[in-house]
Amino acid sequence: MSPRMQRALTWSVLTSSSLVMLGVFVQVYLIAVYIVGGDGDVLDAHKGIGGIVHILEVLAFLTGLGAYWKKWGEVGLVFALAAVGTLQMGLISASGDWVRGLHGLLALVVLILAHAVVQHAVRALGLGRHGSTGTP
């Protein structure tokens, strides 16, 4: 794959992972509004944005495969984002309140993973303060 294509895919990883972070913040806000008395529309918005965030997590992984091909540590990081995001979504429909409660906890893990993916993409693109640490 050409360096130009790898760079474009790395930009996609950066963009989709950044949007995951933004989406998690919006979802936390919406669920807080719902908990303190918001109506069903707020919960519907929370769920709808959750679906979009999950698509972005998977997009980050798929474009990360191309951007970081044969760099399995980097691929593993974007895979972890998609995998934990999928698990996090699935837990909301699990049986038992204690298990469903992990849905909210794993949202924090998704946020942390998305931040790590963003930071890696920033370094790979040479956008950080110290320049590039490698060619994507």
Secondary structure as the mmCIF struct_conf table of DSSP 4:
data_model
#
loop_
_struct_conf.conf_type_id
_struct_conf.id
_struct_conf.beg_label_comp_id
_struct_conf.beg_label_asym_id
_struct_conf.beg_label_seq_id
_struct_conf.end_label_comp_id
_struct_conf.end_label_asym_id
_struct_conf.end_label_seq_id
HELX_RH_AL_P HELX_RH_AL_P1 PRO A 3 ILE A 35
TURN_TY1_P TURN_TY1_P1 VAL A 36 GLY A 37
HELX_RH_AL_P HELX_RH_AL_P2 GLY A 40 ALA A 67
TURN_TY1_P TURN_TY1_P2 TYR A 68 LYS A 70
HELX_RH_AL_P HELX_RH_AL_P3 TRP A 72 LEU A 91
TURN_TY1_P TURN_TY1_P3 ILE A 92 SER A 93
BEND BEND1 ALA A 94 GLY A 96
HELX_RH_AL_P HELX_RH_AL_P4 ASP A 97 ARG A 100
TURN_TY1_P TURN_TY1_P4 GLY A 101 GLY A 101
HELX_RH_AL_P HELX_RH_AL_P5 LEU A 102 ALA A 124
TURN_TY1_P TURN_TY1_P5 LEU A 125 GLY A 126
BEND BEND2 GLY A 128 GLY A 128
TURN_TY1_P TURN_TY1_P6 ARG A 129 HIS A 130
BEND BEND3 THR A 133 GLY A 134
#
